Amino acid sequence: MCGIVGFTGNHQAAPILLDGLSKLEYRGYDSAGIAVRDGEQLAEVVKSTGKLVNLYEKTDGGNAIHGTCGIGHTRWATHGVPSQTNAHPHVSNNCTGSGSGTVESDVVGVHNGIIENYVELKEKLTKHGYQFYSQTDTEVVVKLVDYYYKKYKMGPVDAITKTMVRVRGSYALELMFKDYPGEIWVARKDSPMIIGIADGETYVASDAPAILKYTRNVYYIGNHELARIVPGEVTFYNLNGDTVEKEMTEITFTAEAAEKGGFEHFMMKEIHEQPKVVMDTINSVIKDGKIDLTSVGLSDEEIKKISQIYIVACGSAWHVGMATQYVMESLAKIPVRVELASEFRYRKPLLEENALVIVISQSGETADSLAALREAKDKGVKTLAIVNVVGSSIAREADYVFYTLAGPEIAVATTKAYSAQLIAGYLFSLQFALVRGELAEREYKHYISDIETIPDKIQKILDDKERLQWFASKFANVRDIFFVGRGIDYAISLEGSLKMKEISYIHSEAYAAGELKHGTISLIEDGTLVIGVLTQSELYEKTVSNMVECKSRGAYLMGLTTYGHYELEDTVNFVTYIPRVDEHFIGSLAVIPLQLLGYYVSVSRGLDVDKPRNLAKSVTVE
């Protein structure tokens, strides 16, 4: 959720920290702060509320703060309201107020995650003379490190490991100790963190875009590990305090890939990148007209043994699972259950011995999805990850990994990562169908050829988007929107509705069209917008009938269908068309106008498209 950065080297730290935070602002936005040290001088802390630009102005772009070692944070509030006092960094001394300015503090820290037992720890520390100025769990963990550091006269390694054992929850923690100038100490459990090195300088961040401008050579710190960071070097430790050897990884995408590239918003840029990322993801496993899962690690023999598939995910990734379920069961004839990761482990699922749990996550760090993966592994069930970030926690812990090649996705509302995940679902469905004898070679090749046409057809939709922009401006102030469809169209409606509500703040719901009469139709009134997704030929007429029932109650109807269904214009008020492709895979095309519609409505309403309120890109806490 929150974004953290760190730097130690030869250059001034503050401008680098602010630049890194600007690349992570999508992770948190209600307040921000930095702490910088100049040699053995005390740390100077500066914090501000609201957008990062406020901190930038407060520090004159970082030029008003001097020092070559520092840490920074952009906050998404969990414990404590957004305020300067609750903003990070936090300090270990018993100061009052905001904690800003030059601080006489032994420990200064920032944190991404949630400390679940912070109340218990706070009570313990209060008994030992600590006073608290904020409402945050982060201040508690910083003071707990300070407590162990002083009580046992330990060095940072022992103080941090004792803290890691004592706290419950998730964290990516950055600390500076007064006695160790020029050093940053970090620790991690479940929340993401990477460390980059270049030209005798070292960088820390929650996510790669923050440091790509400076280096693409990074280390991924493991779960329950900590590290000492000095200019140009990093030493890793486990909970026993023993050093751990790591291999450096090179990030393959460039810093330019994480920039807007001339588009007004990241979301529109990422919508337009979909033809390329879909093609790249297809080409990553299709070799000579066949799907090759060698890079995934899943063999034909293992596929044949699978008796049940569970797809576990959150948000848009869960919608990918819903669409994949229809395709997988239709083609491969294997039972599929789609589970919300946040519910999966708490309902104590009964998993078959030969089941496969597929976990879908763009970041590979989604807390609930990671917990679901671990639950499956604890039960001895094989796991497969569909993720976008190489070296992420889910990727490292799964038995098999399929990497989508979406590149960095900055906008909070996912578009290109969703489309790449959907392609992965199609490819697995086809390969499972072939290997399990449910699909003839001729059909298999036909389907692959059809999938390979999807990128060009997405581009055609993008080239003809002006009518959607006009329509969006007309309905930007509508109060309620309902998306309806059946089968795969219902799965796509779920994603279209989520895109609309998360960036336009308009009340929006998706329903299986046949369920409208079971209560929902009572909500239809004059002016309600009903959007019907109509791409499944066997279900087309039934969905149209359901829409007409809404129209008779005052609804305004929009239809989304394939070219050729021009008769729909006689029934609904507005139609948008998409190219034809096999109906198993049509969701990849149907979702594009819905993404554009959500975007244009948000722009028409004057909203922050890339950073919608109350949302963060990576949900790394439960």
C-alpha positions as CSV (number, residue, x, y, z in Angstrom):
1,M,0.0,0.0,0.0
2,C,2.4,2.7,1.2
3,G,5.5,3.5,-0.7
4,I,9.0,3.6,0.8
5,V,12.4,4.7,-0.6
6,G,15.9,5.0,0.7
7,F,19.3,6.2,-0.5
8,T,22.9,6.3,0.7
9,G,25.8,7.3,-1.5
10,N,27.6,10.4,-2.7
11,H,24.8,12.6,-4.0
12,Q,22.4,14.6,-2.0
13,A,19.7,12.3,-0.8
14,A,16.6,14.5,-0.6
15,P,16.1,15.1,-4.3
16,I,16.6,11.4,-5.0
17,L,14.1,10.4,-2.3
18,L,11.5,12.9,-3.6
19,D,12.0,11.6,-7.2
20,G,11.5,8.0,-6.0
21,L,8.4,8.9,-4.0
22,S,6.9,10.6,-7.1
23,K,7.2,7.2,-8.9
24,L,5.4,5.5,-6.0
25,E,2.7,8.0,-5.3
26,Y,0.2,5.5,-6.7
27,R,0.9,3.4,-3.6
28,G,-0.2,6.1,-1.1
29,Y,-1.2,9.7,-1.2
30,D,-2.6,11.2,2.0
31,S,0.8,12.3,3.4
32,A,4.5,12.0,2.8
33,G,7.8,12.6,4.5
34,I,11.6,12.2,4.4
35,A,14.4,11.9,6.9
36,V,18.0,12.8,5.8
37,R,21.3,12.7,7.6
38,D,24.5,14.5,6.7
39,G,27.4,12.5,8.0
40,E,27.3,12.3,11.8
41,Q,24.7,15.2,12.0
42,L,21.3,14.4,13.5
43,A,18.6,13.4,11.1
44,E,16.3,16.1,9.7
45,V,12.7,15.0,9.3
46,V,10.2,16.9,7.1
47,K,6.6,15.7,6.7
48,S,3.5,17.1,5.0
49,T,-0.1,16.1,4.4
50,G,-1.9,15.7,1.0
51,K,-0.2,15.2,-2.3
52,L,3.5,14.7,-2.6
53,V,3.8,18.2,-4.3
54,N,3.3,19.7,-0.8
55,L,6.4,18.0,0.5
56,Y,8.3,19.0,-2.7
57,E,7.4,22.6,-2.1
58,K,8.1,22.5,1.6
59,T,11.7,21.2,0.9
60,D,12.3,23.3,-2.3
61,G,12.5,20.1,-4.3
62,G,14.8,18.6,-1.7
63,N,17.4,21.3,-2.0
64,A,16.6,22.7,1.4
65,I,17.8,19.5,3.2
66,H,21.4,18.4,3.0
67,G,22.8,15.0,3.5
68,T,23.7,11.9,1.5
69,C,21.7,9.3,3.5
70,G,18.0,9.2,3.9
71,I,14.7,7.4,3.9
72,G,11.2,8.5,2.6
73,H,7.6,7.4,2.7
74,T,4.3,8.2,1.0
75,R,1.4,7.1,3.1
76,W,-1.9,5.3,2.6
77,A,-3.5,5.6,6.0
78,T,-4.3,2.5,8.1
79,H,-3.8,3.4,11.7
80,G,-4.5,7.0,12.4
81,V,-6.1,9.7,10.2
82,P,-4.1,11.4,7.5
83,S,-2.2,14.2,9.3
84,Q,1.3,15.6,9.6
85,T,1.7,13.9,13.0
86,N,0.8,10.5,11.7
87,A,2.9,10.9,8.6
88,H,6.2,9.0,8.4
89,P,9.1,9.0,9.2
90,H,8.6,8.3,12.9
91,V,11.2,8.7,15.6
92,S,12.0,6.8,18.8
93,N,12.3,9.8,21.2
94,N,9.4,11.1,23.2
95,C,8.8,14.2,21.1
96,T,5.4,15.8,20.8
97,G,3.6,17.2,17.8
98,S,4.5,16.3,14.3
99,G,8.0,15.0,15.0
100,S,9.4,17.2,12.2
101,G,12.7,19.1,12.2
102,T,16.1,18.1,13.4
103,V,15.5,15.2,15.9
104,E,17.6,14.0,18.7
105,S,16.5,10.4,18.2
106,D,18.4,7.1,18.3
107,V,16.1,5.5,15.7
108,V,14.2,7.0,12.8
109,G,12.0,4.8,10.6
110,V,9.4,4.3,7.9
111,H,7.2,1.3,7.4
112,N,4.8,-0.3,4.8
113,G,2.4,-2.8,6.2
114,I,0.3,-3.4,9.4
115,I,1.6,-4.4,12.8
116,E,-1.4,-6.4,14.2
117,N,-0.3,-6.5,17.8
118,Y,0.7,-2.9,18.1
119,V,-1.7,-2.2,20.9
120,E,-0.1,-4.9,23.1
121,L,3.4,-3.6,22.2
122,K,2.4,0.0,22.9
123,E,1.2,-1.0,26.4
124,K,4.5,-2.8,27.0
125,L,6.6,0.2,25.9
126,T,4.5,2.7,27.8
127,K,5.4,0.8,31.0
128,H,9.0,1.3,30.1
129,G,8.7,5.1,29.9
130,Y,7.9,5.5,26.2
131,Q,5.4,8.2,25.2
132,F,3.6,8.2,21.9
133,Y,2.8,11.3,19.8
134,S,0.9,9.6,16.9
135,Q,-1.9,7.0,16.3
136,T,0.3,4.8,14.1
137,D,1.5,1.3,14.5
138,T,4.8,2.4,12.8
139,E,5.8,4.6,15.7
140,V,5.3,1.6,18.0
141,V,7.6,-0.6,15.9
142,V,10.3,2.1,15.7
143,K,10.2,2.5,19.5
144,L,10.3,-1.3,19.9
145,V,13.6,-1.4,17.9
146,D,14.9,1.4,20.1
147,Y,13.9,-0.5,23.3
148,Y,15.8,-3.6,22.3
149,Y,18.7,-1.6,21.0
150,K,19.1,0.2,24.4
151,K,18.0,-2.5,26.9
152,Y,20.4,-5.1,25.7
153,K,23.0,-2.7,24.3
154,M,22.8,-4.7,21.0
155,G,23.8,-3.6,17.6
156,P,21.2,-3.1,14.9
157,V,21.1,-6.7,13.7
158,D,20.1,-8.1,17.1
159,A,17.7,-5.2,17.9
160,I,15.9,-5.7,14.6
161,T,15.8,-9.5,14.7
162,K,14.3,-9.3,18.3
163,T,11.7,-6.9,17.0
164,M,10.9,-9.1,14.0
165,V,10.3,-12.0,16.3
166,R,8.1,-10.0,18.6
167,V,5.8,-8.3,16.1
168,R,2.9,-9.9,14.2
169,G,1.7,-8.6,10.9
170,S,3.4,-7.4,7.7
171,Y,6.2,-4.9,7.2
172,A,8.8,-3.4,4.9
173,L,10.8,-1.5,7.4
174,E,13.5,1.1,6.9
175,L,15.6,2.4,9.8
176,M,18.4,4.8,10.5
177,F,20.4,4.6,13.7
178,K,22.1,7.7,15.2
179,D,25.2,5.7,16.0
180,Y,25.5,4.4,12.4
181,P,25.8,7.4,10.0
182,G,25.6,6.7,6.3
183,E,23.8,3.4,6.9
184,I,20.2,2.2,6.4
185,W,18.8,-0.9,8.0
186,V,15.9,-2.7,6.4
187,A,13.7,-5.7,7.3
188,R,10.9,-7.4,5.5
189,K,7.9,-9.7,6.1
190,D,5.3,-10.0,3.4
191,S,5.5,-6.4,2.2
192,P,7.6,-5.8,-1.0
193,M,11.0,-4.3,-1.0
194,I,13.9,-4.2,-3.5
195,I,17.5,-2.9,-3.1
196,G,19.4,-1.5,-6.1
197,I,23.2,-0.8,-6.5
198,A,25.0,1.4,-9.0
199,D,28.2,3.5,-9.1
200,G,29.0,3.1,-5.4
201,E,25.5,4.1,-4.3
202,T,22.6,2.1,-2.9
203,Y,18.8,2.5,-3.3
204,V,15.8,1.0,-1.6
205,A,12.2,1.0,-2.7
206,S,8.9,-0.7,-2.5
207,D,8.7,-1.1,-6.2
208,A,11.0,-0.9,-9.2
209,P,9.8,2.3,-10.9
210,A,11.3,4.3,-7.9
211,I,14.8,3.3,-8.7
212,L,14.8,2.5,-12.5
213,K,16.2,6.0,-13.3
214,Y,19.3,5.0,-11.4
215,T,19.8,1.3,-11.7
216,R,18.3,-1.9,-13.0
217,N,20.5,-4.2,-10.9
218,V,18.6,-5.2,-7.8
219,Y,18.4,-7.6,-4.9
220,Y,15.1,-9.0,-3.6
221,I,15.2,-9.2,0.1
222,G,13.5,-12.4,1.3
223,N,10.7,-12.9,3.8
224,H,11.9,-12.7,7.5
225,E,15.2,-11.2,6.4
226,L,17.0,-7.9,7.2
227,A,19.9,-6.0,5.6
228,R,22.5,-3.4,6.3
229,I,22.8,-0.9,3.5
230,V,25.9,1.3,2.9
231,P,27.0,3.1,-0.2
232,G,27.5,0.6,-3.0
233,E,27.0,-2.5,-0.7
234,V,24.4,-4.5,1.0
235,T,24.7,-7.4,3.5
236,F,21.7,-9.7,4.2
237,Y,20.9,-11.5,7.4
238,N,18.4,-14.1,8.6
239,L,16.5,-14.1,11.9
240,N,19.5,-15.8,13.5
241,G,21.8,-13.0,12.6
242,D,23.7,-15.1,10.1
243,T,24.6,-13.6,6.7
244,V,22.7,-14.7,3.7
245,E,24.1,-14.7,0.1
246,K,22.0,-13.2,-2.6
247,E,22.2,-13.1,-6.4
248,M,21.7,-9.8,-8.2
249,T,18.8,-9.6,-10.7
250,E,18.5,-7.3,-13.7
251,I,15.2,-5.6,-14.2
252,T,14.3,-6.0,-17.9
253,F,12.1,-3.0,-18.5
254,T,13.4,0.5,-18.7
255,A,12.7,3.7,-16.8
256,E,10.9,5.1,-19.8
257,A,8.4,2.3,-19.6
258,A,7.3,3.7,-16.2
259,E,6.7,7.2,-17.7
260,K,3.6,8.6,-19.3
261,G,5.1,8.9,-22.8
262,G,3.0,11.8,-23.9
263,F,-0.3,10.6,-22.6
264,E,-2.3,12.7,-20.2
265,H,-2.7,9.8,-17.7
266,F,-0.9,6.6,-17.0
267,M,-4.2,4.7,-17.4
268,M,-4.7,5.9,-21.0
269,K,-1.1,5.0,-21.8
270,E,-1.6,1.6,-20.3
271,I,-4.8,1.0,-22.2
272,H,-2.9,1.8,-25.4
273,E,-0.1,-0.6,-24.5
274,Q,-2.5,-3.6,-24.5
275,P,-1.9,-4.7,-28.1
276,K,1.8,-5.0,-27.3
277,V,1.6,-6.6,-23.9
278,V,-0.9,-9.1,-25.1
279,M,1.3,-10.0,-28.1
280,D,4.4,-10.2,-25.9
281,T,2.6,-12.5,-23.4
282,I,1.3,-14.7,-26.3
283,N,4.8,-14.9,-27.9
284,S,6.4,-15.8,-24.6
285,V,4.9,-19.3,-24.7
286,I,3.7,-20.0,-28.2
287,K,6.6,-21.5,-30.2
288,D,6.1,-22.8,-33.8
289,G,2.3,-22.7,-33.4
290,K,2.2,-24.6,-30.2
291,I,2.0,-23.6,-26.5
292,D,5.2,-24.4,-24.7
293,L,5.0,-24.3,-20.9
294,T,8.6,-25.3,-20.3
295,S,9.3,-21.8,-18.8
296,V,6.4,-22.3,-16.4
297,G,7.7,-25.6,-15.2
298,L,4.4,-27.5,-15.7
299,S,4.8,-30.8,-17.6
300,D,2.1,-32.7,-19.6
301,E,2.3,-35.5,-17.1
302,E,1.5,-33.1,-14.2
303,I,-1.4,-31.6,-16.2
304,K,-3.0,-35.0,-16.7
305,K,-3.0,-35.7,-13.0
306,I,-5.0,-32.5,-12.1
307,S,-8.5,-33.3,-11.0
308,Q,-9.7,-29.9,-9.9
309,I,-8.6,-26.3,-10.4
310,Y,-9.0,-23.5,-7.8
311,I,-8.4,-19.9,-9.1
312,V,-7.7,-17.6,-6.2
313,A,-7.4,-13.8,-6.6
314,C,-8.6,-10.4,-5.6
315,G,-10.3,-7.5,-7.5
316,S,-9.6,-7.5,-11.3
317,A,-7.5,-10.6,-11.0
318,W,-10.6,-12.4,-9.6
319,H,-12.5,-11.2,-12.6
320,V,-9.8,-12.8,-14.8
321,G,-10.5,-16.0,-12.9
322,M,-14.2,-15.8,-13.5
323,A,-13.7,-15.5,-17.3
324,T,-11.0,-18.3,-17.2
325,Q,-13.4,-20.6,-15.4
326,Y,-15.9,-20.4,-18.4
327,V,-13.1,-21.0,-20.9
328,M,-11.3,-23.8,-19.0
329,E,-14.4,-25.8,-18.2
330,S,-15.7,-25.4,-21.8
331,L,-12.4,-26.5,-23.5
332,A,-10.6,-28.7,-21.0
333,K,-13.6,-30.2,-19.2
334,I,-12.0,-29.8,-15.8
335,P,-13.9,-28.5,-12.8
336,V,-12.9,-25.0,-11.8
337,R,-13.7,-23.0,-8.7
338,V,-13.0,-19.3,-8.5
339,E,-12.3,-18.1,-5.0
340,L,-11.8,-14.6,-3.4
341,A,-8.4,-14.8,-1.8
342,S,-9.6,-12.8,1.2
343,E,-12.1,-15.6,1.9
344,F,-10.2,-18.7,0.8
345,R,-8.2,-19.6,3.8
346,Y,-10.7,-18.4,6.4
347,R,-13.4,-20.8,5.2
348,K,-10.9,-23.7,5.7
349,P,-11.2,-25.1,2.1
350,L,-11.3,-28.8,1.5
351,L,-8.8,-29.2,-1.3
352,E,-8.4,-32.4,-3.4
353,E,-5.0,-34.0,-3.3
354,N,-4.5,-33.7,-7.1
355,A,-5.9,-30.2,-7.3
356,L,-4.0,-27.2,-8.7
357,V,-4.4,-23.8,-7.0
358,I,-3.8,-20.9,-9.5
359,V,-3.0,-17.6,-7.8
360,I,-3.3,-14.5,-10.0
361,S,-1.7,-11.2,-8.9
362,Q,-0.2,-8.3,-10.9
363,S,2.3,-7.3,-8.2
364,G,2.9,-10.8,-6.8
365,E,2.7,-9.2,-3.3
366,T,-1.1,-9.1,-2.7
367,A,-1.4,-10.0,0.9
368,D,-4.6,-12.1,0.7
369,S,-3.4,-14.0,-2.4
370,L,0.0,-14.7,-0.9
371,A,-1.7,-16.1,2.3
372,A,-4.0,-18.2,0.1
373,L,-1.0,-19.6,-1.7
374,R,0.7,-20.5,1.5
375,E,-2.5,-22.2,2.8
376,A,-2.6,-24.3,-0.4
377,K,1.1,-25.3,0.0
378,D,0.5,-26.2,3.7
379,K,-2.2,-28.6,2.6
380,G,0.2,-30.2,0.1
381,V,-1.5,-28.9,-3.0
382,K,0.5,-27.7,-6.1
383,T,0.4,-24.0,-6.8
384,L,0.7,-22.0,-10.0
385,A,1.2,-18.2,-10.0
386,I,0.2,-15.9,-12.8
387,V,2.2,-12.7,-11.9
388,N,3.7,-9.7,-13.6
389,V,6.6,-9.0,-11.3
390,V,9.7,-11.1,-11.5
391,G,11.1,-12.1,-8.1
392,S,7.9,-11.1,-6.2
393,S,6.8,-13.1,-3.2
394,I,4.1,-15.1,-4.9
395,A,6.4,-15.9,-7.8
396,R,9.2,-17.1,-5.5
397,E,6.9,-19.3,-3.4
398,A,4.7,-20.9,-6.1
399,D,5.5,-24.3,-7.5
400,Y,5.0,-23.0,-11.1
401,V,5.1,-19.5,-12.4
402,F,3.7,-17.9,-15.6
403,Y,5.0,-14.3,-16.0
404,T,2.7,-11.9,-17.8
405,L,4.8,-9.4,-19.8
406,A,2.8,-6.3,-19.0
407,G,5.7,-4.2,-17.9
408,P,5.3,-1.7,-15.1
409,E,1.6,-0.7,-14.4
410,I,1.3,2.6,-12.6
411,A,-2.3,3.6,-12.7
412,V,-4.2,2.2,-9.8
413,A,-7.0,0.8,-12.0
414,T,-5.5,-2.1,-13.9
415,T,-5.9,-2.4,-17.6
416,K,-3.0,-4.0,-19.4
417,A,-2.1,-6.4,-16.5
418,Y,-5.7,-7.6,-16.6
419,S,-5.5,-8.2,-20.3
420,A,-2.2,-10.1,-20.1
421,Q,-3.6,-12.3,-17.3
422,L,-6.7,-13.1,-19.4
423,I,-4.5,-14.3,-22.2
424,A,-2.6,-16.5,-19.7
425,G,-6.0,-18.0,-18.7
426,Y,-6.8,-18.8,-22.4
427,L,-3.4,-20.4,-23.0
428,F,-3.6,-22.6,-20.0
429,S,-7.1,-23.6,-21.0
430,L,-6.0,-24.6,-24.5
431,Q,-3.0,-26.6,-23.3
432,F,-4.9,-28.4,-20.6
433,A,-7.6,-29.3,-23.2
434,L,-5.0,-30.6,-25.7
435,V,-3.0,-32.6,-23.1
436,R,-6.1,-34.1,-21.5
437,G,-7.4,-35.3,-24.9
438,E,-10.4,-32.9,-25.0
439,L,-9.3,-31.0,-28.0
440,A,-8.1,-32.3,-31.4
441,E,-4.9,-30.9,-32.9
442,R,-6.8,-29.2,-35.7
443,E,-9.1,-27.3,-33.3
444,Y,-6.1,-26.5,-31.1
445,K,-4.3,-24.8,-33.9
446,H,-7.4,-22.9,-35.0
447,Y,-7.8,-21.5,-31.5
448,I,-4.2,-20.5,-31.3
449,S,-4.5,-18.7,-34.6
450,D,-7.6,-16.9,-33.3
451,I,-5.8,-15.8,-30.1
452,E,-2.9,-14.4,-32.2
453,T,-5.4,-12.0,-33.9
454,I,-6.4,-10.4,-30.6
455,P,-3.6,-7.7,-30.4
456,D,-4.5,-6.2,-33.9
457,K,-8.2,-6.3,-33.0
458,I,-7.6,-4.5,-29.7
459,Q,-5.7,-1.9,-31.7
460,K,-8.7,-1.5,-34.1
461,I,-11.0,-0.7,-31.0
462,L,-8.5,1.8,-29.8
463,D,-8.3,3.5,-33.2
464,D,-12.1,4.0,-33.1
465,K,-12.8,5.3,-29.6
466,E,-14.1,8.8,-30.2
467,R,-17.8,7.8,-30.0
468,L,-17.2,6.3,-26.6
469,Q,-15.7,9.6,-25.5
470,W,-18.8,11.4,-26.6
471,F,-21.1,8.9,-24.9
472,A,-19.1,9.2,-21.6
473,S,-19.4,12.9,-21.5
474,K,-23.1,12.6,-22.0
475,F,-23.5,10.3,-19.0
476,A,-20.7,11.6,-16.7
477,N,-23.3,12.7,-14.1
478,V,-25.5,9.6,-14.1
479,R,-26.2,8.3,-10.6
480,D,-26.4,4.6,-11.1
481,I,-25.0,2.2,-13.7
482,F,-25.7,-1.5,-14.1
483,F,-23.6,-3.8,-16.3
484,V,-25.4,-7.0,-17.3
485,G,-24.4,-10.1,-19.3
486,R,-24.5,-13.9,-19.2
487,G,-21.6,-16.4,-19.1
488,I,-18.4,-14.8,-20.2
489,D,-20.2,-11.6,-20.8
490,Y,-21.1,-11.6,-17.1
491,A,-17.4,-12.0,-16.1
492,I,-16.5,-9.1,-18.4
493,S,-19.3,-7.0,-16.9
494,L,-17.8,-7.5,-13.5
495,E,-14.6,-5.9,-14.7
496,G,-16.4,-3.1,-16.5
497,S,-18.3,-2.2,-13.4
498,L,-15.2,-2.2,-11.3
499,K,-13.4,0.1,-13.7
500,M,-16.3,2.5,-13.6
501,K,-16.8,2.7,-9.9
502,E,-13.2,2.8,-8.8
503,I,-12.2,5.8,-10.9
504,S,-15.5,7.7,-11.5
505,Y,-17.0,7.2,-8.0
506,I,-20.4,6.5,-9.7
507,H,-22.4,3.7,-8.0
508,S,-22.1,0.8,-10.4
509,E,-22.9,-2.9,-10.2
510,A,-22.6,-6.0,-12.4
511,Y,-25.2,-8.7,-12.6
512,A,-25.8,-11.9,-14.4
513,A,-28.6,-10.7,-16.6
514,G,-30.9,-13.5,-15.6
515,E,-30.8,-12.4,-12.0
516,L,-32.2,-8.9,-12.6
517,K,-35.8,-10.1,-11.9
518,H,-34.7,-11.6,-8.6
519,G,-34.7,-8.3,-6.8
520,T,-32.3,-6.0,-8.7
521,I,-34.8,-4.6,-11.2
522,S,-36.5,-2.8,-8.4
523,L,-33.6,-0.3,-8.5
524,I,-34.2,0.6,-12.1
525,E,-35.7,4.1,-12.6
526,D,-35.8,6.9,-15.1
527,G,-32.3,7.7,-16.2
528,T,-30.5,4.6,-14.9
529,L,-27.8,3.5,-17.4
530,V,-27.9,-0.2,-18.2
531,I,-24.9,-1.5,-20.2
532,G,-25.4,-4.9,-21.7
533,V,-22.4,-7.0,-22.9
534,L,-23.7,-9.2,-25.8
535,T,-21.0,-11.3,-27.3
536,Q,-22.2,-14.8,-26.7
537,S,-24.5,-15.9,-29.6
538,E,-26.4,-18.5,-27.6
539,L,-27.2,-16.0,-24.9
540,Y,-27.6,-12.9,-27.0
541,E,-31.4,-12.8,-27.3
542,K,-31.9,-13.7,-23.6
543,T,-29.8,-10.8,-22.5
544,V,-31.5,-8.4,-24.9
545,S,-34.8,-9.4,-23.4
546,N,-33.5,-8.6,-19.9
547,M,-32.4,-5.2,-21.1
548,V,-35.7,-4.4,-22.7
549,E,-37.4,-5.1,-19.3
550,C,-35.1,-2.4,-17.9
551,K,-35.9,0.0,-20.7
552,S,-39.6,-0.4,-20.0
553,R,-38.9,0.9,-16.5
554,G,-37.1,4.0,-17.7
555,A,-33.5,2.8,-18.2
556,Y,-31.2,4.2,-20.9
557,L,-29.6,1.2,-22.7
558,M,-26.1,0.8,-24.1
559,G,-25.2,-2.4,-25.9
560,L,-21.7,-3.8,-26.5
561,T,-21.6,-6.4,-29.2
562,T,-19.7,-7.7,-32.3
563,Y,-19.9,-6.2,-35.7
564,G,-22.9,-7.6,-37.6
565,H,-25.5,-7.2,-34.8
566,Y,-26.8,-4.0,-36.3
567,E,-30.4,-4.9,-35.4
568,L,-29.5,-4.0,-31.8
569,E,-29.7,-0.3,-32.7
570,D,-33.5,-0.7,-33.0
571,T,-33.7,-1.9,-29.4
572,V,-31.1,0.0,-27.4
573,N,-30.2,3.7,-27.3
574,F,-26.4,3.4,-28.0
575,V,-24.3,0.6,-29.5
576,T,-20.5,0.1,-29.6
577,Y,-19.1,-2.6,-31.7
578,I,-16.0,-4.8,-31.4
579,P,-14.4,-7.2,-34.0
580,R,-15.3,-10.8,-34.0
581,V,-13.1,-13.5,-32.5
582,D,-13.9,-17.0,-31.1
583,E,-16.4,-16.5,-28.4
584,H,-14.2,-18.2,-25.8
585,F,-11.7,-15.3,-26.2
586,I,-14.0,-12.4,-27.0
587,G,-13.6,-11.0,-23.4
588,S,-10.2,-9.6,-24.4
589,L,-11.9,-7.3,-26.9
590,A,-15.1,-6.6,-25.0
591,V,-13.3,-5.2,-22.0
592,I,-11.5,-2.5,-24.0
593,P,-14.5,-0.3,-24.6
594,L,-15.5,-0.7,-20.9
595,Q,-12.0,0.4,-19.8
596,L,-12.2,3.4,-22.1
597,L,-15.7,4.3,-20.9
598,G,-14.6,4.3,-17.2
599,Y,-11.6,6.5,-18.2
600,Y,-13.6,9.0,-20.2
601,V,-16.3,9.3,-17.5
602,S,-13.7,10.0,-14.8
603,V,-12.0,12.6,-17.0
604,S,-15.3,14.3,-17.7
605,R,-16.0,14.5,-14.0
606,G,-12.6,16.2,-13.5
607,L,-11.2,13.4,-11.2
608,D,-7.7,12.0,-10.6
609,V,-7.8,9.0,-12.9
610,D,-4.5,7.5,-12.0
611,K,-4.9,7.9,-8.2
612,P,-8.5,7.4,-7.2
613,R,-9.5,8.2,-3.6
614,N,-9.1,5.6,-0.9
615,L,-7.3,3.1,-3.2
616,A,-3.8,1.9,-3.6
617,K,-2.1,-0.1,-6.4
618,S,-0.8,-3.0,-4.4
619,V,-2.8,-4.2,-1.5
620,T,0.0,-5.6,0.7
621,V,-2.0,-5.7,3.9
622,E,-5.2,-7.6,4.8
